[in-house]
Amino acid sequence: MNEIGKILIIIGLLIAALGALLWLGFGKSWLGRLPGDIHYSKGDFHFYFPMATCLILSILLTLILWLLRK
């Protein structure tokens, strides 16, 4: 149980740090506007799916969790 508590604290701190960076404006110009992000609008209909952004965030989180496991 002690290991789970440590992992939860680390994940919480990482999420808080990421939230603080986004709140301060880091990534505002490029996050969600990468090539590969899908944006379609026609009239009143708007569809947006940040596929490239999701892939990059997934790779970063995978690397961080892999490093924490070692």
N, CA, C and O atoms as a GROMACS GRO file, in nm:
protein
  280
    1MET      N    1   0.082  -0.120   0.000
    1MET     CA    2   0.000   0.000   0.000
    1MET      C    3   0.085   0.126   0.000
    1MET      O    4   0.042   0.229  -0.051
    2ASN      N    5   0.204   0.119   0.056
    2ASN     CA    6   0.291   0.235   0.064
    2ASN      C    7   0.334   0.280  -0.076
    2ASN      O    8   0.345   0.401  -0.101
    3GLU      N    9   0.359   0.186  -0.167
    3GLU     CA   10   0.401   0.219  -0.303
    3GLU      C   11   0.288   0.289  -0.380
    3GLU      O   12   0.314   0.382  -0.457
    4ILE      N   13   0.166   0.246  -0.360
    4ILE     CA   14   0.052   0.308  -0.430
    4ILE      C   15   0.038   0.453  -0.388
    4ILE      O   16   0.009   0.540  -0.471
    5GLY      N   17   0.057   0.481  -0.261
    5GLY     CA   18   0.049   0.619  -0.212
    5GLY      C   19   0.155   0.707  -0.275
    5GLY      O   20   0.127   0.821  -0.313
    6LYS      N   21   0.277   0.656  -0.286
    6LYS     CA   22   0.385   0.733  -0.349
    6LYS      C   23   0.355   0.761  -0.496
    6LYS      O   24   0.376   0.872  -0.545
    7ILE      N   25   0.306   0.660  -0.564
    7ILE     CA   26   0.274   0.677  -0.707
    7ILE      C   27   0.163   0.779  -0.725
    7ILE      O   28   0.170   0.863  -0.814
    8LEU      N   29   0.060   0.774  -0.641
    8LEU     CA   30  -0.050   0.869  -0.652
    8LEU      C   31  -0.003   1.012  -0.625
    8LEU      O   32  -0.049   1.106  -0.691
    9ILE      N   33   0.085   1.029  -0.530
    9ILE     CA   34   0.138   1.163  -0.500
    9ILE      C   35   0.220   1.214  -0.616
    9ILE      O   36   0.207   1.331  -0.654
   10ILE      N   37   0.305   1.130  -0.675
   10ILE     CA   38   0.386   1.172  -0.790
   10ILE      C   39   0.298   1.208  -0.908
   10ILE      O   40   0.321   1.310  -0.973
   11ILE      N   41   0.198   1.127  -0.937
   11ILE     CA   42   0.107   1.156  -1.049
   11ILE      C   43   0.032   1.285  -1.023
   11ILE      O   44   0.015   1.366  -1.114
   12GLY      N   45  -0.014   1.306  -0.901
   12GLY     CA   46  -0.084   1.430  -0.867
   12GLY      C   47   0.004   1.552  -0.884
   12GLY      O   48  -0.042   1.655  -0.934
   13LEU      N   49   0.130   1.542  -0.843
   13LEU     CA   50   0.222   1.655  -0.859
   13LEU      C   51   0.252   1.683  -1.007
   13LEU      O   52   0.262   1.798  -1.047
   14LEU      N   53   0.265   1.577  -1.086
   14LEU     CA   54   0.287   1.595  -1.230
   14LEU      C   55   0.167   1.662  -1.296
   14LEU      O   56   0.184   1.750  -1.380
   15ILE      N   57   0.048   1.621  -1.259
   15ILE     CA   58  -0.073   1.682  -1.316
   15ILE      C   59  -0.084   1.828  -1.273
   15ILE      O   60  -0.122   1.913  -1.353
   16ALA      N   61  -0.052   1.857  -1.147
   16ALA     CA   62  -0.057   1.995  -1.099
   16ALA      C   63   0.046   2.081  -1.171
   16ALA      O   64   0.018   2.196  -1.206
   17ALA      N   65   0.167   2.027  -1.192
   17ALA     CA   66   0.270   2.103  -1.263
   17ALA      C   67   0.229   2.129  -1.408
   17ALA      O   68   0.248   2.239  -1.459
   18LEU      N   69   0.174   2.029  -1.473
   18LEU     CA   70   0.128   2.047  -1.610
   18LEU      C   71   0.014   2.149  -1.617
   18LEU      O   72   0.011   2.233  -1.707
   19GLY      N   73  -0.077   2.143  -1.522
   19GLY     CA   74  -0.186   2.240  -1.517
   19GLY      C   75  -0.135   2.382  -1.495
   19GLY      O   76  -0.186   2.476  -1.555
   20ALA      N   77  -0.035   2.396  -1.409
   20ALA     CA   78   0.022   2.529  -1.384
   20ALA      C   79   0.090   2.584  -1.510
   20ALA      O   80   0.076   2.702  -1.541
   21LEU      N   81   0.162   2.498  -1.581
   21LEU     CA   82   0.226   2.542  -1.705
   21LEU      C   83   0.124   2.585  -1.809
   21LEU      O   84   0.142   2.686  -1.876
   22LEU      N   85   0.017   2.508  -1.822
   22LEU     CA   86  -0.087   2.544  -1.919
   22LEU      C   87  -0.160   2.671  -1.876
   22LEU      O   88  -0.198   2.752  -1.961
   23TRP      N   89  -0.180   2.687  -1.747
   23TRP     CA   90  -0.249   2.805  -1.695
   23TRP      C   91  -0.167   2.932  -1.719
   23TRP      O   92  -0.222   3.039  -1.744
   24LEU      N   93  -0.035   2.919  -1.711
   24LEU     CA   94   0.053   3.033  -1.733
   24LEU      C   95   0.072   3.065  -1.882
   24LEU      O   96   0.134   3.165  -1.916
   25GLY      N   97   0.020   2.981  -1.968
   25GLY     CA   98   0.025   3.010  -2.111
   25GLY      C   99   0.127   2.930  -2.189
   25GLY      O  100   0.140   2.949  -2.310
   26PHE      N  101   0.200   2.840  -2.122
   26PHE     CA  102   0.296   2.757  -2.194
   26PHE      C  103   0.221   2.664  -2.289
   26PHE      O  104   0.129   2.593  -2.247
   27GLY      N  105   0.260   2.664  -2.415
   27GLY     CA  106   0.197   2.577  -2.513
   27GLY      C  107   0.071   2.634  -2.574
   27GLY      O  108   0.003   2.566  -2.651
   28LYS      N  109   0.040   2.758  -2.541
   28LYS     CA  110  -0.084   2.817  -2.591
   28LYS      C  111  -0.082   2.835  -2.743
   28LYS      O  112  -0.186   2.826  -2.808
   29SER      N  113   0.035   2.860  -2.798
   29SER     CA  114   0.043   2.886  -2.940
   29SER      C  115   0.047   2.758  -3.024
   29SER      O  116   0.006   2.760  -3.140
   30TRP      N  117   0.097   2.649  -2.969
   30TRP     CA  118   0.111   2.528  -3.050
   30TRP      C  119   0.029   2.410  -3.002
   30TRP      O  120  -0.004   2.322  -3.081
   31LEU      N  121  -0.006   2.407  -2.875
   31LEU     CA  122  -0.079   2.292  -2.821
   31LEU      C  123  -0.220   2.288  -2.878
   31LEU      O  124  -0.299   2.379  -2.856
   32GLY      N  125  -0.250   2.183  -2.950
   32GLY     CA  126  -0.381   2.169  -3.013
   32GLY      C  127  -0.387   2.224  -3.154
   32GLY      O  128  -0.492   2.219  -3.218
   33ARG      N  129  -0.276   2.276  -3.203
   33ARG     CA  130  -0.273   2.329  -3.340
   33ARG      C  131  -0.160   2.267  -3.421
   33ARG      O  132  -0.103   2.331  -3.509
   34LEU      N  133  -0.130   2.144  -3.393
   34LEU     CA  134  -0.022   2.076  -3.462
   34LEU      C  135  -0.071   2.020  -3.596
   34LEU      O  136  -0.191   1.997  -3.614
   35PRO      N  137   0.022   2.000  -3.690
   35PRO     CA  138  -0.019   1.930  -3.813
   35PRO      C  139  -0.064   1.789  -3.776
   35PRO      O  140   0.005   1.719  -3.702
   36GLY      N  141  -0.175   1.750  -3.823
   36GLY     CA  142  -0.231   1.620  -3.787
   36GLY      C  143  -0.353   1.633  -3.698
   36GLY      O  144  -0.428   1.537  -3.682
   37ASP      N  145  -0.375   1.750  -3.640
   37ASP     CA  146  -0.497   1.775  -3.565
   37ASP      C  147  -0.610   1.800  -3.664
   37ASP      O  148  -0.594   1.876  -3.760
   38ILE      N  149  -0.722   1.738  -3.641
   38ILE     CA  150  -0.834   1.745  -3.735
   38ILE      C  151  -0.929   1.855  -3.690
   38ILE      O  152  -0.977   1.856  -3.577
   39HIS      N  153  -0.956   1.947  -3.781
   39HIS     CA  154  -1.051   2.055  -3.755
   39HIS      C  155  -1.139   2.071  -3.879
   39HIS      O  156  -1.090   2.097  -3.989
   40TYR      N  157  -1.269   2.055  -3.859
   40TYR     CA  158  -1.363   2.067  -3.969
   40TYR      C  159  -1.477   2.156  -3.924
   40TYR      O  160  -1.535   2.135  -3.817
   41SER      N  161  -1.510   2.254  -4.004
   41SER     CA  162  -1.625   2.338  -3.972
   41SER      C  163  -1.699   2.371  -4.100
   41SER      O  164  -1.640   2.398  -4.205
   42LYS      N  165  -1.830   2.367  -4.088
   42LYS     CA  166  -1.917   2.399  -4.201
   42LYS      C  167  -2.045   2.458  -4.143
   42LYS      O  168  -2.123   2.388  -4.078
   43GLY      N  169  -2.064   2.585  -4.166
   43GLY     CA  170  -2.182   2.652  -4.111
   43GLY      C  171  -2.173   2.658  -3.959
   43GLY      O  172  -2.077   2.710  -3.903
   44ASP      N  173  -2.277   2.604  -3.894
   44ASP     CA  174  -2.282   2.604  -3.748
   44ASP      C  175  -2.218   2.479  -3.687
   44ASP      O  176  -2.210   2.467  -3.565
   45PHE      N  177  -2.173   2.388  -3.771
   45PHE     CA  178  -2.114   2.263  -3.722
   45PHE      C  179  -1.963   2.276  -3.715
   45PHE      O  180  -1.897   2.316  -3.811
   46HIS      N  181  -1.907   2.241  -3.598
   46HIS     CA  182  -1.763   2.243  -3.578
   46HIS      C  183  -1.720   2.111  -3.516
   46HIS      O  184  -1.776   2.067  -3.416
   47PHE      N  185  -1.620   2.049  -3.577
   47PHE     CA  186  -1.565   1.925  -3.524
   47PHE      C  187  -1.414   1.942  -3.510
   47PHE      O  188  -1.348   1.986  -3.603
   48TYR      N  189  -1.362   1.909  -3.394
   48TYR     CA  190  -1.219   1.923  -3.368
   48TYR      C  191  -1.170   1.801  -3.292
   48TYR      O  192  -1.225   1.766  -3.188
   49PHE      N  193  -1.066   1.738  -3.345
   49PHE     CA  194  -1.004   1.625  -3.276
   49PHE      C  195  -0.852   1.641  -3.284
   49PHE      O  196  -0.794   1.631  -3.392
   50PRO      N  197  -0.787   1.668  -3.169
   50PRO     CA  198  -0.642   1.691  -3.169
   50PRO      C  199  -0.562   1.560  -3.170
   50PRO      O  200  -0.504   1.522  -3.068
   51MET      N  201  -0.559   1.492  -3.284
   51MET     CA  202  -0.496   1.361  -3.293
   51MET      C  203  -0.345   1.368  -3.269
   51MET      O  204  -0.291   1.290  -3.191
   52ALA      N  205  -0.275   1.460  -3.334
   52ALA     CA  206  -0.130   1.471  -3.317
   52ALA      C  207  -0.094   1.513  -3.174
   52ALA      O  208   0.002   1.463  -3.117
   53THR      N  209  -0.171   1.603  -3.117
   53THR     CA  210  -0.147   1.646  -2.979
   53THR      C  211  -0.166   1.528  -2.883
   53THR      O  212  -0.087   1.511  -2.790
   54CYS      N  213  -0.269   1.448  -2.905
   54CYS     CA  214  -0.292   1.332  -2.820
   54CYS      C  215  -0.178   1.231  -2.832
   54CYS      O  216  -0.137   1.173  -2.731
   55LEU      N  217  -0.126   1.211  -2.952
   55LEU     CA  218  -0.014   1.118  -2.970
   55LEU      C  219   0.112   1.166  -2.898
   55LEU      O  220   0.181   1.087  -2.834
   56ILE      N  221   0.141   1.294  -2.908
   56ILE     CA  222   0.260   1.348  -2.842
   56ILE      C  223   0.246   1.340  -2.690
   56ILE      O  224   0.341   1.301  -2.622
   57LEU      N  225   0.130   1.375  -2.637
   57LEU     CA  226   0.108   1.365  -2.493
   57LEU      C  227   0.115   1.220  -2.445
   57LEU      O  228   0.166   1.193  -2.336
   58SER      N  229   0.065   1.129  -2.525
   58SER     CA  230   0.070   0.988  -2.490
   58SER      C  231   0.214   0.938  -2.485
   58SER      O  232   0.251   0.864  -2.394
   59ILE      N  233   0.295   0.979  -2.581
   59ILE     CA  234   0.436   0.939  -2.582
   59ILE      C  235   0.509   0.996  -2.461
   59ILE      O  236   0.588   0.926  -2.397
   60LEU      N  237   0.484   1.123  -2.430
   60LEU     CA  238   0.549   1.186  -2.315
   60LEU      C  239   0.510   1.118  -2.184
   60LEU      O  240   0.596   1.091  -2.100
   61LEU      N  241   0.382   1.090  -2.167
   61LEU     CA  242   0.337   1.022  -2.045
   61LEU      C  243   0.393   0.881  -2.034
   61LEU      O  244   0.426   0.836  -1.925
   62THR      N  245   0.402   0.811  -2.148
   62THR     CA  246   0.460   0.677  -2.148
   62THR      C  247   0.606   0.681  -2.105
   62THR      O  248   0.649   0.598  -2.026
   63LEU      N  249   0.682   0.778  -2.157
   63LEU     CA  250   0.822   0.790  -2.119
   63LEU      C  251   0.838   0.824  -1.971
   63LEU      O  252   0.923   0.767  -1.903
   64ILE      N  253   0.756   0.915  -1.922
   64ILE     CA  254   0.764   0.953  -1.780
   64ILE      C  255   0.732   0.835  -1.690
   64ILE      O  256   0.803   0.809  -1.593
   65LEU      N  257   0.627   0.763  -1.721
   65LEU     CA  258   0.589   0.648  -1.638
   65LEU      C  259   0.692   0.537  -1.650
   65LEU      O  260   0.718   0.466  -1.552
   66TRP      N  261   0.753   0.520  -1.767
   66TRP     CA  262   0.857   0.420  -1.784
   66TRP      C  263   0.979   0.455  -1.698
   66TRP      O  264   1.039   0.367  -1.636
   67LEU      N  265   1.014   0.582  -1.696
   67LEU     CA  266   1.129   0.626  -1.615
   67LEU      C  267   1.100   0.612  -1.466
   67LEU      O  268   1.190   0.578  -1.389
   68LEU      N  269   0.977   0.637  -1.424
   68LEU     CA  270   0.941   0.624  -1.282
   68LEU      C  271   0.942   0.477  -1.238
   68LEU      O  272   0.964   0.448  -1.120
   69ARG      N  273   0.918   0.387  -1.330
   69ARG     CA  274   0.913   0.246  -1.297
   69ARG      C  275   1.051   0.188  -1.270
   69ARG      O  276   1.065   0.093  -1.195
   70LYS      N  277   1.152   0.246  -1.332
   70LYS     CA  278   1.289   0.194  -1.316
   70LYS      C  279   1.349   0.231  -1.185
   70LYS      O  280   1.463   0.196  -1.157
   0.00000   0.00000   0.00000
